[in-house]
Amino acid sequence: MIIAGKCPPEEDELKQAREHGFENIELYLQKKHLDRFQKTVRTLDDSDLNVVSIHTPHVHLDDKG
């Protein structure tokens, strides 16, 4: 069984997940992370955490963009 923390792909959040003892994470994505996809990928590449799953993007129903 893999135990994974859940966090967005942001430097401070990834650091907190590591400080809480997680080696694996489930990504919590929002539209902004997909809009700046290359930055999101670089942030994850710079992290030493393993991405084991991706939570579907959290989007508000009234968000048309």
ZARO-790340 format. One record per residue: y, z, x of N, C-alpha, C in turn; residue in one letter. Coordinates in steps of 0.05 Angstrom, whole numbers, plus 32768, in hexadecimal, padded with zeros to 4 digits. Example, Ala and Ser with C-alpha at 12.3 -4.5 7.8 and 13.67 -1.06 7.14 Angstrom:
<pts>
<n.v: 7F8E | n.w: 809C | n.u: 8108 | ca.v: 7FA6 | ca.w: 809C | ca.u: 80F6 | c.v: 7FBE | c.w: 809C | c.u: 8108 | residu: a>
<n.v: 7FD3 | n.w: 808E | n.u: 8101 | ca.v: 7FEB | ca.w: 808F | ca.u: 8111 | c.v: 8001 | c.w: 809D | c.u: 8102 | residu: s>
</pts>
This chain:
<pts>
<n.v: 7FE9 | n.w: 8000 | n.u: 8011 | ca.v: 8000 | ca.w: 8000 | ca.u: 8000 | c.v: 8019 | c.w: 8000 | c.u: 8012 | residu: m>
<n.v: 802D | n.w: 7FF1 | n.u: 800A | ca.v: 8046 | ca.w: 7FF0 | ca.u: 8018 | c.v: 805B | c.w: 7FFF | c.u: 8008 | residu: i>
<n.v: 8068 | n.w: 8012 | n.u: 8016 | ca.v: 807E | ca.w: 8021 | ca.u: 800A | c.v: 8098 | c.w: 8013 | c.u: 8012 | residu: i>
<n.v: 80A9 | n.w: 800C | n.u: 7FFF | ca.v: 80C1 | ca.w: 7FFD | ca.u: 8006 | c.v: 80D9 | c.w: 800A | c.u: 7FF8 | residu: a>
<n.v: 80EF | n.w: 800C | n.u: 8007 | ca.v: 8108 | ca.w: 8015 | ca.u: 7FFC | c.v: 8115 | c.w: 7FFD | c.u: 7FEF | residu: g>
<n.v: 8127 | n.w: 8002 | n.u: 7FDC | ca.v: 8135 | ca.w: 7FEC | ca.u: 7FCF | c.v: 8152 | c.w: 7FED | c.u: 7FD6 | residu: k>
<n.v: 815D | n.w: 7FD7 | n.u: 7FE0 | ca.v: 8179 | ca.w: 7FD7 | ca.u: 7FE7 | c.v: 8184 | c.w: 7FBB | c.u: 7FE9 | residu: c>
<n.v: 819E | n.w: 7FB8 | n.u: 7FE6 | ca.v: 81AB | ca.w: 7F9E | ca.u: 7FE9 | c.v: 81AB | c.w: 7F96 | c.u: 8007 | residu: p>
<n.v: 81AE | n.w: 7F7D | n.u: 800D | ca.v: 81AE | ca.w: 7F74 | ca.u: 8029 | c.v: 81CA | c.w: 7F77 | c.u: 8035 | residu: p>
<n.v: 81D3 | n.w: 7F90 | n.u: 8038 | ca.v: 81ED | ca.w: 7F97 | ca.u: 8044 | c.v: 81E7 | c.w: 7FAA | c.u: 805B | residu: e>
<n.v: 81F6 | n.w: 7FA7 | n.u: 8070 | ca.v: 81F1 | ca.w: 7FB6 | ca.u: 8089 | c.v: 81EE | c.w: 7FD4 | c.u: 8084 | residu: e>
<n.v: 8202 | n.w: 7FE0 | n.u: 8076 | ca.v: 8201 | ca.w: 7FFD | ca.u: 8072 | c.v: 81EA | c.w: 8005 | c.u: 8061 | residu: d>
<n.v: 81E3 | n.w: 7FF6 | n.u: 804D | ca.v: 81CC | ca.w: 7FFC | ca.u: 803C | c.v: 81B2 | c.w: 7FFA | c.u: 804B | residu: e>
<n.v: 81AF | n.w: 7FE6 | n.u: 805B | ca.v: 8197 | ca.w: 7FE3 | ca.u: 806C | c.v: 8194 | c.w: 7FFA | c.u: 807F | residu: l>
<n.v: 81AB | n.w: 8002 | n.u: 808B | ca.v: 81AA | ca.w: 8018 | ca.u: 809E | c.v: 81A2 | c.w: 8032 | c.u: 8090 | residu: k>
<n.v: 81AC | n.w: 8036 | n.u: 8078 | ca.v: 81A4 | ca.w: 804E | ca.u: 8068 | c.v: 8186 | c.w: 804E | c.u: 8062 | residu: q>
<n.v: 817C | n.w: 8037 | n.u: 805B | ca.v: 815F | ca.w: 8035 | ca.u: 8055 | c.v: 814F | c.w: 803D | c.u: 806D | residu: a>
<n.v: 8157 | n.w: 8033 | n.u: 8085 | ca.v: 8149 | ca.w: 803A | ca.u: 809E | c.v: 814C | c.w: 8058 | c.u: 80A3 | residu: r>
<n.v: 8163 | n.w: 8063 | n.u: 809F | ca.v: 8167 | ca.w: 8080 | ca.u: 80A4 | c.v: 8157 | c.w: 8091 | c.u: 8091 | residu: e>
<n.v: 8150 | n.w: 8086 | n.u: 807A | ca.v: 813F | ca.w: 8095 | ca.u: 8067 | c.v: 8121 | c.w: 8090 | c.u: 806D | residu: h>
<n.v: 811C | n.w: 8082 | n.u: 8082 | ca.v: 8100 | ca.w: 8080 | ca.u: 808B | c.v: 80F1 | c.w: 8067 | c.u: 8082 | residu: g>
<n.v: 80FF | n.w: 8055 | n.u: 8075 | ca.v: 80F2 | ca.w: 803C | ca.u: 806C | c.v: 80F0 | c.w: 8028 | c.u: 8082 | residu: f>
<n.v: 80D9 | n.w: 801A | n.u: 8084 | ca.v: 80D6 | ca.w: 8004 | ca.u: 8096 | c.v: 80D5 | c.w: 7FEA | c.u: 8086 | residu: e>
<n.v: 80D0 | n.w: 7FEC | n.u: 806C | ca.v: 80CD | ca.w: 7FD5 | ca.u: 805A | c.v: 80E1 | c.w: 7FD8 | c.u: 8043 | residu: n>
<n.v: 80EC | n.w: 7FC2 | n.u: 803A | ca.v: 80FF | ca.w: 7FC3 | ca.u: 8024 | c.v: 80FA | c.w: 7FAD | c.u: 800F | residu: i>
<n.v: 8101 | n.w: 7FB3 | n.u: 7FF7 | ca.v: 8103 | ca.w: 7F9F | ca.u: 7FE2 | c.v: 8121 | c.w: 7F99 | c.u: 7FE0 | residu: e>
<n.v: 8128 | n.w: 7F7F | n.u: 7FE2 | ca.v: 8144 | ca.w: 7F78 | ca.u: 7FE0 | c.v: 814E | c.w: 7F7A | c.u: 7FC3 | residu: l>
<n.v: 8165 | n.w: 7F86 | n.u: 7FC0 | ca.v: 8173 | ca.w: 7F87 | ca.u: 7FA7 | c.v: 8189 | c.w: 7F73 | c.u: 7FA9 | residu: y>
<n.v: 8186 | n.w: 7F5C | n.u: 7F9D | ca.v: 8199 | ca.w: 7F47 | ca.u: 7FA0 | c.v: 81AD | c.w: 7F46 | c.u: 7F88 | residu: l>
<n.v: 81C5 | n.w: 7F3F | n.u: 7F8F | ca.v: 81DA | ca.w: 7F39 | ca.u: 7F7C | c.v: 81E4 | c.w: 7F1D | c.u: 7F81 | residu: q>
<n.v: 81F3 | n.w: 7F12 | n.u: 7F6F | ca.v: 81FD | ca.w: 7EF6 | ca.u: 7F71 | c.v: 820C | c.w: 7EF3 | c.u: 7F8B | residu: k>
<n.v: 821C | n.w: 7F07 | n.u: 7F93 | ca.v: 822C | ca.w: 7F04 | ca.u: 7FAC | c.v: 821B | c.w: 7F00 | c.u: 7FC5 | residu: k>
<n.v: 8202 | n.w: 7F0B | n.u: 7FC5 | ca.v: 81F1 | ca.w: 7F08 | ca.u: 7FDC | c.v: 81E6 | c.w: 7EEB | c.u: 7FDD | residu: h>
<n.v: 81E3 | n.w: 7EDF | n.u: 7FC6 | ca.v: 81DA | ca.w: 7EC3 | ca.u: 7FC6 | c.v: 81F1 | c.w: 7EB0 | c.u: 7FCC | residu: l>
<n.v: 8209 | n.w: 7EB7 | n.u: 7FC3 | ca.v: 8220 | ca.w: 7EA6 | ca.u: 7FC8 | c.v: 8226 | c.w: 7EA4 | c.u: 7FE6 | residu: d>
<n.v: 8220 | n.w: 7EB9 | n.u: 7FF4 | ca.v: 8224 | ca.w: 7EB9 | ca.u: 8012 | c.v: 8209 | c.w: 7EBC | c.u: 801F | residu: r>
<n.v: 81F8 | n.w: 7EA9 | n.u: 8018 | ca.v: 81DC | ca.w: 7EA9 | ca.u: 8020 | c.v: 81D8 | c.w: 7EAB | c.u: 803F | residu: f>
<n.v: 81E6 | n.w: 7E9C | n.u: 804E | ca.v: 81E3 | ca.w: 7E9C | ca.u: 806B | c.v: 81EA | c.w: 7EB7 | c.u: 8077 | residu: q>
<n.v: 81FF | n.w: 7EC3 | n.u: 806D | ca.v: 8207 | ca.w: 7EDE | ca.u: 8077 | c.v: 81F1 | c.w: 7EF2 | c.u: 806F | residu: k>
<n.v: 81E6 | n.w: 7EF0 | n.u: 8057 | ca.v: 81D0 | ca.w: 7F02 | ca.u: 804F | c.v: 81B8 | c.w: 7EFF | c.u: 8061 | residu: t>
<n.v: 81B1 | n.w: 7EE6 | n.u: 8068 | ca.v: 819A | ca.w: 7EE2 | ca.u: 807A | c.v: 819F | c.w: 7EED | c.u: 8095 | residu: v>
<n.v: 81B7 | n.w: 7EE9 | n.u: 80A0 | ca.v: 81BE | ca.w: 7EF5 | ca.u: 80BB | c.v: 81BD | c.w: 7F13 | c.u: 80BA | residu: r>
<n.v: 81C7 | n.w: 7F1F | n.u: 80A5 | ca.v: 81C6 | ca.w: 7F3D | ca.u: 80A3 | c.v: 81A9 | c.w: 7F46 | c.u: 80A3 | residu: t>
<n.v: 8198 | n.w: 7F39 | n.u: 8095 | ca.v: 817B | ca.w: 7F41 | ca.u: 8094 | c.v: 816E | c.w: 7F3B | c.u: 80AF | residu: l>
<n.v: 8175 | n.w: 7F25 | n.u: 80BC | ca.v: 8169 | ca.w: 7F20 | ca.u: 80D7 | c.v: 8171 | c.w: 7F35 | c.u: 80EB | residu: d>
<n.v: 818A | n.w: 7F40 | n.u: 80E8 | ca.v: 8193 | ca.w: 7F54 | ca.u: 80FB | c.v: 8187 | c.w: 7F6F | c.u: 80F6 | residu: d>
<n.v: 817B | n.w: 7F73 | n.u: 80DF | ca.v: 816E | ca.w: 7F8C | ca.u: 80D8 | c.v: 8151 | c.w: 7F8D | c.u: 80E2 | residu: s>
<n.v: 8147 | n.w: 7FA5 | n.u: 80E7 | ca.v: 812B | ca.w: 7FA7 | ca.u: 80F0 | c.v: 8119 | c.w: 7FAE | c.u: 80D9 | residu: d>
<n.v: 8123 | n.w: 7FAD | n.u: 80C0 | ca.v: 8113 | ca.w: 7FB2 | ca.u: 80A9 | c.v: 8104 | c.w: 7F99 | c.u: 80A0 | residu: l>
<n.v: 80EC | n.w: 7F9E | n.u: 8094 | ca.v: 80DC | ca.w: 7F88 | ca.u: 808A | c.v: 80E2 | c.w: 7F84 | c.u: 806C | residu: n>
<n.v: 80E8 | n.w: 7F6C | n.u: 8065 | ca.v: 80ED | ca.w: 7F66 | ca.u: 8048 | c.v: 80D1 | c.w: 7F5F | c.u: 803C | residu: v>
<n.v: 80C8 | n.w: 7F70 | n.u: 802A | ca.v: 80AE | ca.w: 7F6C | ca.u: 801E | c.v: 80AF | c.w: 7F61 | c.u: 8002 | residu: v>
<n.v: 80C6 | n.w: 7F62 | n.u: 7FF5 | ca.v: 80C9 | ca.w: 7F56 | ca.u: 7FDB | c.v: 80E7 | c.w: 7F53 | c.u: 7FD5 | residu: s>
<n.v: 80ED | n.w: 7F43 | n.u: 7FC1 | ca.v: 8108 | ca.w: 7F3E | ca.u: 7FB9 | c.v: 810B | c.w: 7F42 | c.u: 7F9B | residu: i>
<n.v: 811D | n.w: 7F54 | n.u: 7F94 | ca.v: 8122 | ca.w: 7F59 | ca.u: 7F78 | c.v: 8133 | c.w: 7F42 | c.u: 7F6D | residu: h>
<n.v: 812E | n.w: 7F38 | n.u: 7F56 | ca.v: 813E | ca.w: 7F23 | ca.u: 7F4B | c.v: 815B | c.w: 7F2B | c.u: 7F4A | residu: t>
<n.v: 816D | n.w: 7F17 | n.u: 7F4C | ca.v: 818A | ca.w: 7F1E | ca.u: 7F4D | c.v: 8193 | c.w: 7F2D | c.u: 7F34 | residu: p>
<n.v: 81A4 | n.w: 7F41 | n.u: 7F39 | ca.v: 81B0 | ca.w: 7F50 | ca.u: 7F23 | c.v: 81CA | c.w: 7F41 | c.u: 7F1B | residu: h>
<n.v: 81CA | n.w: 7F36 | n.u: 7F03 | ca.v: 81E1 | ca.w: 7F27 | ca.u: 7EFA | c.v: 81E8 | c.w: 7F31 | c.u: 7EDE | residu: v>
<n.v: 8202 | n.w: 7F35 | n.u: 7EDA | ca.v: 820B | ca.w: 7F3D | ca.u: 7EBF | c.v: 8208 | c.w: 7F26 | c.u: 7EAC | residu: h>
<n.v: 8201 | n.w: 7F2B | n.u: 7E94 | ca.v: 81FD | ca.w: 7F16 | ca.u: 7E80 | c.v: 8217 | c.w: 7F06 | c.u: 7E7B | residu: l>
<n.v: 822E | n.w: 7F12 | n.u: 7E7F | ca.v: 8247 | ca.w: 7F04 | ca.u: 7E7A | c.v: 8251 | c.w: 7EF5 | c.u: 7E93 | residu: d>
<n.v: 8242 | n.w: 7EF5 | n.u: 7EA9 | ca.v: 8249 | ca.w: 7EE7 | ca.u: 7EC1 | c.v: 8241 | c.w: 7ECA | c.u: 7EBF | residu: d>
<n.v: 8254 | n.w: 7EB8 | n.u: 7EBC | ca.v: 824E | ca.w: 7E9C | ca.u: 7EB8 | c.v: 824D | c.w: 7E8D | c.u: 7ED3 | residu: k>
<n.v: 8257 | n.w: 7E99 | n.u: 7EE9 | ca.v: 8259 | ca.w: 7E8C | ca.u: 7F02 | c.v: 8241 | c.w: 7E8E | c.u: 7F12 | residu: g>
</pts>
